[in-house]
């Protein structure tokens, strides 16, 4: 997993977690759902990169 890809995936997770928390605190269900989606996107990116790394070895 390249450092840039790893950073992007982690950034998506952090951004999603932040949006999810803000949405929960402000009772904004749309923002909370958007945050969950971004967090999941980051997790999927990390999983894909780990699979790529496994096949490189």
HTML snippet that shows the backbone in 3Dmol.js (N, CA, C, O; Angstrom):
<script src="https://3Dmol.org/build/3Dmol-min.js"></script>
<div id="view" style="width:600px;height:400px;position:relative"></div>
<script>
const pdb = `
ATOM      1  N   UNK A   1       0.857  -1.161   0.000  1.00  0.00           N
ATOM      2  CA  UNK A   1       0.000   0.000   0.000  1.00  0.00           C
ATOM      3  C   UNK A   1       0.907   1.229   0.000  1.00  0.00           C
ATOM      4  O   UNK A   1       1.725   1.411   0.902  1.00  0.00           O
ATOM      5  N   UNK A   2       0.752   2.051  -1.004  1.00  0.00           N
ATOM      6  CA  UNK A   2       1.589   3.243  -1.063  1.00  0.00           C
ATOM      7  C   UNK A   2       1.182   4.211   0.044  1.00  0.00           C
ATOM      8  O   UNK A   2       0.051   4.190   0.530  1.00  0.00           O
ATOM      9  N   UNK A   3       2.110   5.038   0.418  1.00  0.00           N
ATOM     10  CA  UNK A   3       1.848   5.987   1.501  1.00  0.00           C
ATOM     11  C   UNK A   3       0.711   6.943   1.131  1.00  0.00           C
ATOM     12  O   UNK A   3      -0.112   7.297   1.974  1.00  0.00           O
ATOM     13  N   UNK A   4       0.676   7.353  -0.128  1.00  0.00           N
ATOM     14  CA  UNK A   4      -0.370   8.283  -0.569  1.00  0.00           C
ATOM     15  C   UNK A   4      -1.753   7.626  -0.496  1.00  0.00           C
ATOM     16  O   UNK A   4      -2.710   8.247  -0.035  1.00  0.00           O
ATOM     17  N   UNK A   5      -1.856   6.378  -0.948  1.00  0.00           N
ATOM     18  CA  UNK A   5      -3.134   5.667  -0.892  1.00  0.00           C
ATOM     19  C   UNK A   5      -3.572   5.447   0.553  1.00  0.00           C
ATOM     20  O   UNK A   5      -4.748   5.578   0.892  1.00  0.00           O
ATOM     21  N   UNK A   6      -2.603   5.112   1.389  1.00  0.00           N
ATOM     22  CA  UNK A   6      -2.893   4.886   2.802  1.00  0.00           C
ATOM     23  C   UNK A   6      -3.409   6.180   3.442  1.00  0.00           C
ATOM     24  O   UNK A   6      -4.367   6.160   4.214  1.00  0.00           O
ATOM     25  N   UNK A   7      -2.765   7.297   3.114  1.00  0.00           N
ATOM     26  CA  UNK A   7      -3.185   8.593   3.638  1.00  0.00           C
ATOM     27  C   UNK A   7      -4.589   8.947   3.171  1.00  0.00           C
ATOM     28  O   UNK A   7      -5.411   9.407   3.964  1.00  0.00           O
ATOM     29  N   UNK A   8      -4.869   8.735   1.883  1.00  0.00           N
ATOM     30  CA  UNK A   8      -6.196   9.046   1.336  1.00  0.00           C
ATOM     31  C   UNK A   8      -7.290   8.226   2.018  1.00  0.00           C
ATOM     32  O   UNK A   8      -8.355   8.747   2.347  1.00  0.00           O
ATOM     33  N   UNK A   9      -7.018   6.949   2.226  1.00  0.00           N
ATOM     34  CA  UNK A   9      -8.006   6.079   2.860  1.00  0.00           C
ATOM     35  C   UNK A   9      -8.264   6.517   4.297  1.00  0.00           C
ATOM     36  O   UNK A   9      -9.411   6.572   4.741  1.00  0.00           O
ATOM     37  N   UNK A  10      -7.198   6.824   5.012  1.00  0.00           N
ATOM     38  CA  UNK A  10      -7.347   7.247   6.403  1.00  0.00           C
ATOM     39  C   UNK A  10      -8.049   8.603   6.479  1.00  0.00           C
ATOM     40  O   UNK A  10      -8.860   8.837   7.375  1.00  0.00           O
ATOM     41  N   UNK A  11      -7.733   9.499   5.529  1.00  0.00           N
ATOM     42  CA  UNK A  11      -8.382  10.819   5.498  1.00  0.00           C
ATOM     43  C   UNK A  11      -9.883  10.669   5.284  1.00  0.00           C
ATOM     44  O   UNK A  11     -10.674  11.374   5.912  1.00  0.00           O
ATOM     45  N   UNK A  12     -10.280   9.754   4.400  1.00  0.00           N
ATOM     46  CA  UNK A  12     -11.711   9.512   4.179  1.00  0.00           C
ATOM     47  C   UNK A  12     -12.375   9.019   5.465  1.00  0.00           C
ATOM     48  O   UNK A  12     -13.480   9.441   5.804  1.00  0.00           O
ATOM     49  N   UNK A  13     -11.694   8.128   6.168  1.00  0.00           N
ATOM     50  CA  UNK A  13     -12.262   7.620   7.415  1.00  0.00           C
ATOM     51  C   UNK A  13     -12.419   8.724   8.450  1.00  0.00           C
ATOM     52  O   UNK A  13     -13.455   8.815   9.108  1.00  0.00           O
ATOM     53  N   UNK A  14     -11.406   9.555   8.598  1.00  0.00           N
ATOM     54  CA  UNK A  14     -11.453  10.626   9.591  1.00  0.00           C
ATOM     55  C   UNK A  14     -12.519  11.655   9.225  1.00  0.00           C
ATOM     56  O   UNK A  14     -13.281  12.109  10.079  1.00  0.00           O
ATOM     57  N   UNK A  15     -12.563  12.016   7.945  1.00  0.00           N
ATOM     58  CA  UNK A  15     -13.566  12.978   7.488  1.00  0.00           C
ATOM     59  C   UNK A  15     -14.974  12.417   7.711  1.00  0.00           C
ATOM     60  O   UNK A  15     -15.876  13.133   8.149  1.00  0.00           O
ATOM     61  N   UNK A  16     -15.146  11.150   7.409  1.00  0.00           N
ATOM     62  CA  UNK A  16     -16.451  10.519   7.605  1.00  0.00           C
ATOM     63  C   UNK A  16     -16.848  10.454   9.061  1.00  0.00           C
ATOM     64  O   UNK A  16     -17.997  10.719   9.414  1.00  0.00           O
ATOM     65  N   UNK A  17     -15.896  10.101   9.909  1.00  0.00           N
ATOM     66  CA  UNK A  17     -16.184  10.019  11.344  1.00  0.00           C
ATOM     67  C   UNK A  17     -16.569  11.400  11.885  1.00  0.00           C
ATOM     68  O   UNK A  17     -17.468  11.517  12.718  1.00  0.00           O
ATOM     69  N   UNK A  18     -15.882  12.443  11.405  1.00  0.00           N
ATOM     70  CA  UNK A  18     -16.185  13.803  11.839  1.00  0.00           C
ATOM     71  C   UNK A  18     -17.587  14.212  11.408  1.00  0.00           C
ATOM     72  O   UNK A  18     -18.355  14.748  12.207  1.00  0.00           O
ATOM     73  N   UNK A  19     -17.919  13.960  10.149  1.00  0.00           N
ATOM     74  CA  UNK A  19     -19.256  14.307   9.656  1.00  0.00           C
ATOM     75  C   UNK A  19     -20.329  13.530  10.413  1.00  0.00           C
ATOM     76  O   UNK A  19     -21.381  14.073  10.750  1.00  0.00           O
ATOM     77  N   UNK A  20     -20.056  12.274  10.671  1.00  0.00           N
ATOM     78  CA  UNK A  20     -21.020  11.441  11.384  1.00  0.00           C
ATOM     79  C   UNK A  20     -21.264  12.000  12.792  1.00  0.00           C
ATOM     80  O   UNK A  20     -22.406  12.076  13.245  1.00  0.00           O
ATOM     81  N   UNK A  21     -20.199  12.382  13.469  1.00  0.00           N
ATOM     82  CA  UNK A  21     -20.324  12.928  14.817  1.00  0.00           C
ATOM     83  C   UNK A  21     -21.058  14.264  14.814  1.00  0.00           C
ATOM     84  O   UNK A  21     -21.945  14.488  15.637  1.00  0.00           O
ATOM     85  N   UNK A  22     -20.693  15.144  13.900  1.00  0.00           N
ATOM     86  CA  UNK A  22     -21.365  16.448  13.808  1.00  0.00           C
ATOM     87  C   UNK A  22     -22.846  16.246  13.481  1.00  0.00           C
ATOM     88  O   UNK A  22     -23.707  16.920  14.047  1.00  0.00           O
ATOM     89  N   UNK A  23     -23.135  15.330  12.578  1.00  0.00           N
ATOM     90  CA  UNK A  23     -24.528  15.047  12.238  1.00  0.00           C
ATOM     91  C   UNK A  23     -25.311  14.537  13.425  1.00  0.00           C
ATOM     92  O   UNK A  23     -26.469  14.906  13.622  1.00  0.00           O
ATOM     93  N   UNK A  24     -24.677  13.683  14.220  1.00  0.00           N
ATOM     94  CA  UNK A  24     -25.337  13.148  15.400  1.00  0.00           C
ATOM     95  C   UNK A  24     -25.588  14.258  16.430  1.00  0.00           C
ATOM     96  O   UNK A  24     -26.656  14.319  17.039  1.00  0.00           O
ATOM     97  N   UNK A  25     -24.593  15.133  16.617  1.00  0.00           N
ATOM     98  CA  UNK A  25     -24.728  16.210  17.602  1.00  0.00           C
ATOM     99  C   UNK A  25     -25.752  17.257  17.196  1.00  0.00           C
ATOM    100  O   UNK A  25     -26.390  17.868  18.054  1.00  0.00           O
ATOM    101  N   UNK A  26     -25.917  17.471  15.889  1.00  0.00           N
ATOM    102  CA  UNK A  26     -26.854  18.489  15.404  1.00  0.00           C
ATOM    103  C   UNK A  26     -28.177  17.895  14.935  1.00  0.00           C
ATOM    104  O   UNK A  26     -29.020  18.605  14.385  1.00  0.00           O
ATOM    105  N   UNK A  27     -28.357  16.611  15.148  1.00  0.00           N
ATOM    106  CA  UNK A  27     -29.567  15.903  14.704  1.00  0.00           C
ATOM    107  C   UNK A  27     -29.791  16.022  13.202  1.00  0.00           C
ATOM    108  O   UNK A  27     -30.929  16.094  12.739  1.00  0.00           O
ATOM    109  N   UNK A  28     -28.706  16.042  12.452  1.00  0.00           N
ATOM    110  CA  UNK A  28     -28.766  16.105  10.984  1.00  0.00           C
ATOM    111  C   UNK A  28     -28.523  14.689  10.448  1.00  0.00           C
ATOM    112  O   UNK A  28     -27.380  14.264  10.279  1.00  0.00           O
ATOM    113  N   UNK A  29     -29.608  13.978  10.186  1.00  0.00           N
ATOM    114  CA  UNK A  29     -29.508  12.587   9.761  1.00  0.00           C
ATOM    115  C   UNK A  29     -28.795  12.440   8.421  1.00  0.00           C
ATOM    116  O   UNK A  29     -28.085  11.460   8.199  1.00  0.00           O
ATOM    117  N   UNK A  30     -28.983  13.412   7.526  1.00  0.00           N
ATOM    118  CA  UNK A  30     -28.325  13.351   6.216  1.00  0.00           C
ATOM    119  C   UNK A  30     -26.810  13.445   6.361  1.00  0.00           C
ATOM    120  O   UNK A  30     -26.079  12.692   5.718  1.00  0.00           O
ATOM    121  N   UNK A  31     -26.340  14.354   7.191  1.00  0.00           N
ATOM    122  CA  UNK A  31     -24.906  14.510   7.409  1.00  0.00           C
ATOM    123  C   UNK A  31     -24.327  13.280   8.097  1.00  0.00           C
ATOM    124  O   UNK A  31     -23.224  12.839   7.774  1.00  0.00           O
ATOM    125  N   UNK A  32     -25.063  12.741   9.026  1.00  0.00           N
ATOM    126  CA  UNK A  32     -24.623  11.540   9.724  1.00  0.00           C
ATOM    127  C   UNK A  32     -24.494  10.367   8.744  1.00  0.00           C
ATOM    128  O   UNK A  32     -23.525   9.610   8.804  1.00  0.00           O
ATOM    129  N   UNK A  33     -25.460  10.220   7.855  1.00  0.00           N
ATOM    130  CA  UNK A  33     -25.422   9.149   6.861  1.00  0.00           C
ATOM    131  C   UNK A  33     -24.277   9.365   5.878  1.00  0.00           C
ATOM    132  O   UNK A  33     -23.603   8.411   5.486  1.00  0.00           O
ATOM    133  N   UNK A  34     -24.057  10.608   5.482  1.00  0.00           N
ATOM    134  CA  UNK A  34     -22.949  10.923   4.577  1.00  0.00           C
ATOM    135  C   UNK A  34     -21.618  10.552   5.240  1.00  0.00           C
ATOM    136  O   UNK A  34     -20.718  10.024   4.587  1.00  0.00           O
ATOM    137  N   UNK A  35     -21.507  10.828   6.513  1.00  0.00           N
ATOM    138  CA  UNK A  35     -20.298  10.482   7.261  1.00  0.00           C
ATOM    139  C   UNK A  35     -20.070   8.986   7.323  1.00  0.00           C
ATOM    140  O   UNK A  35     -18.944   8.514   7.163  1.00  0.00           O
ATOM    141  N   UNK A  36     -21.138   8.240   7.556  1.00  0.00           N
ATOM    142  CA  UNK A  36     -21.013   6.771   7.581  1.00  0.00           C
ATOM    143  C   UNK A  36     -20.542   6.261   6.233  1.00  0.00           C
ATOM    144  O   UNK A  36     -19.727   5.342   6.158  1.00  0.00           O
ATOM    145  N   UNK A  37     -21.061   6.862   5.161  1.00  0.00           N
ATOM    146  CA  UNK A  37     -20.670   6.457   3.814  1.00  0.00           C
ATOM    147  C   UNK A  37     -19.201   6.730   3.539  1.00  0.00           C
ATOM    148  O   UNK A  37     -18.506   5.886   2.974  1.00  0.00           O
ATOM    149  N   UNK A  38     -18.727   7.902   3.935  1.00  0.00           N
ATOM    150  CA  UNK A  38     -17.321   8.239   3.714  1.00  0.00           C
ATOM    151  C   UNK A  38     -16.403   7.351   4.543  1.00  0.00           C
ATOM    152  O   UNK A  38     -15.335   6.948   4.084  1.00  0.00           O
ATOM    153  N   UNK A  39     -16.828   7.051   5.765  1.00  0.00           N
ATOM    154  CA  UNK A  39     -16.029   6.173   6.616  1.00  0.00           C
ATOM    155  C   UNK A  39     -15.926   4.779   5.997  1.00  0.00           C
ATOM    156  O   UNK A  39     -14.862   4.160   6.006  1.00  0.00           O
ATOM    157  N   UNK A  40     -17.026   4.306   5.471  1.00  0.00           N
ATOM    158  CA  UNK A  40     -17.030   2.994   4.821  1.00  0.00           C
ATOM    159  C   UNK A  40     -16.170   3.016   3.561  1.00  0.00           C
ATOM    160  O   UNK A  40     -15.463   2.050   3.274  1.00  0.00           O
ATOM    161  N   UNK A  41     -16.227   4.103   2.819  1.00  0.00           N
ATOM    162  CA  UNK A  41     -15.407   4.253   1.613  1.00  0.00           C
ATOM    163  C   UNK A  41     -13.921   4.144   1.961  1.00  0.00           C
ATOM    164  O   UNK A  41     -13.160   3.488   1.249  1.00  0.00           O
ATOM    165  N   UNK A  42     -13.517   4.781   3.046  1.00  0.00           N
ATOM    166  CA  UNK A  42     -12.127   4.706   3.485  1.00  0.00           C
ATOM    167  C   UNK A  42     -11.733   3.291   3.867  1.00  0.00           C
ATOM    168  O   UNK A  42     -10.630   2.845   3.554  1.00  0.00           O
ATOM    169  N   UNK A  43     -12.618   2.593   4.533  1.00  0.00           N
ATOM    170  CA  UNK A  43     -12.335   1.218   4.941  1.00  0.00           C
ATOM    171  C   UNK A  43     -12.211   0.304   3.723  1.00  0.00           C
ATOM    172  O   UNK A  43     -11.358  -0.584   3.698  1.00  0.00           O
ATOM    173  N   UNK A  44     -13.042   0.513   2.730  1.00  0.00           N
ATOM    174  CA  UNK A  44     -12.977  -0.293   1.507  1.00  0.00           C
ATOM    175  C   UNK A  44     -11.675  -0.016   0.766  1.00  0.00           C
ATOM    176  O   UNK A  44     -11.034  -0.941   0.267  1.00  0.00           O
ATOM    177  N   UNK A  45     -11.285   1.246   0.694  1.00  0.00           N
ATOM    178  CA  UNK A  45     -10.023   1.595   0.028  1.00  0.00           C
ATOM    179  C   UNK A  45      -8.854   0.892   0.695  1.00  0.00           C
ATOM    180  O   UNK A  45      -7.969   0.371   0.016  1.00  0.00           O
ATOM    181  N   UNK A  46      -8.847   0.875   2.024  1.00  0.00           N
ATOM    182  CA  UNK A  46      -7.769   0.208   2.740  1.00  0.00           C
ATOM    183  C   UNK A  46      -7.764  -1.287   2.444  1.00  0.00           C
ATOM    184  O   UNK A  46      -6.704  -1.879   2.240  1.00  0.00           O
ATOM    185  N   UNK A  47      -8.929  -1.889   2.421  1.00  0.00           N
ATOM    186  CA  UNK A  47      -9.016  -3.322   2.148  1.00  0.00           C
ATOM    187  C   UNK A  47      -8.518  -3.644   0.743  1.00  0.00           C
ATOM    188  O   UNK A  47      -7.813  -4.635   0.553  1.00  0.00           O
ATOM    189  N   UNK A  48      -8.873  -2.830  -0.234  1.00  0.00           N
ATOM    190  CA  UNK A  48      -8.434  -3.045  -1.613  1.00  0.00           C
ATOM    191  C   UNK A  48      -6.917  -2.949  -1.706  1.00  0.00           C
ATOM    192  O   UNK A  48      -6.277  -3.772  -2.359  1.00  0.00           O
ATOM    193  N   UNK A  49      -6.355  -1.960  -1.061  1.00  0.00           N
ATOM    194  CA  UNK A  49      -4.905  -1.786  -1.104  1.00  0.00           C
ATOM    195  C   UNK A  49      -4.188  -2.938  -0.418  1.00  0.00           C
ATOM    196  O   UNK A  49      -3.119  -3.351  -0.867  1.00  0.00           O
ATOM    197  N   UNK A  50      -4.752  -3.461   0.656  1.00  0.00           N
ATOM    198  CA  UNK A  50      -4.146  -4.614   1.332  1.00  0.00           C
ATOM    199  C   UNK A  50      -4.161  -5.841   0.434  1.00  0.00           C
ATOM    200  O   UNK A  50      -3.205  -6.616   0.426  1.00  0.00           O
ATOM    201  N   UNK A  51      -5.237  -6.023  -0.322  1.00  0.00           N
ATOM    202  CA  UNK A  51      -5.317  -7.150  -1.257  1.00  0.00           C
ATOM    203  C   UNK A  51      -4.262  -6.985  -2.362  1.00  0.00           C
ATOM    204  O   UNK A  51      -3.590  -7.944  -2.742  1.00  0.00           O
ATOM    205  N   UNK A  52      -4.132  -5.763  -2.862  1.00  0.00           N
ATOM    206  CA  UNK A  52      -3.113  -5.496  -3.885  1.00  0.00           C
ATOM    207  C   UNK A  52      -1.729  -5.820  -3.360  1.00  0.00           C
ATOM    208  O   UNK A  52      -0.923  -6.436  -4.056  1.00  0.00           O
ATOM    209  N   UNK A  53      -1.449  -5.400  -2.118  1.00  0.00           N
ATOM    210  CA  UNK A  53      -0.146  -5.683  -1.518  1.00  0.00           C
ATOM    211  C   UNK A  53       0.090  -7.182  -1.367  1.00  0.00           C
ATOM    212  O   UNK A  53       1.206  -7.664  -1.560  1.00  0.00           O
ATOM    213  N   UNK A  54      -0.957  -7.911  -1.023  1.00  0.00           N
ATOM    214  CA  UNK A  54      -0.812  -9.358  -0.845  1.00  0.00           C
ATOM    215  C   UNK A  54      -0.451 -10.033  -2.159  1.00  0.00           C
ATOM    216  O   UNK A  54       0.322 -10.991  -2.168  1.00  0.00           O
ATOM    217  N   UNK A  55      -0.995  -9.551  -3.266  1.00  0.00           N
ATOM    218  CA  UNK A  55      -0.699 -10.157  -4.559  1.00  0.00           C
ATOM    219  C   UNK A  55       0.652  -9.724  -5.112  1.00  0.00           C
ATOM    220  O   UNK A  55       1.206 -10.400  -5.979  1.00  0.00           O
ATOM    221  N   UNK A  56       1.182  -8.626  -4.633  1.00  0.00           N
ATOM    222  CA  UNK A  56       2.502  -8.173  -5.079  1.00  0.00           C
ATOM    223  C   UNK A  56       3.604  -9.056  -4.529  1.00  0.00           C
ATOM    224  O   UNK A  56       4.664  -9.188  -5.140  1.00  0.00           O
ATOM    225  N   UNK A  57       3.357  -9.663  -3.367  1.00  0.00           N
ATOM    226  CA  UNK A  57       4.384 -10.482  -2.705  1.00  0.00           C
ATOM    227  C   UNK A  57       4.428 -11.874  -3.206  1.00  0.00           C
ATOM    228  O   UNK A  57       5.241 -12.672  -2.741  1.00  0.00           O
TER     229      UNK A  57
END
`;
const viewer = $3Dmol.createViewer("view");
viewer.addModel(pdb, "pdb");
viewer.setStyle({}, {cartoon: {color: "spectrum"}});
viewer.zoomTo();
viewer.render();
</script>
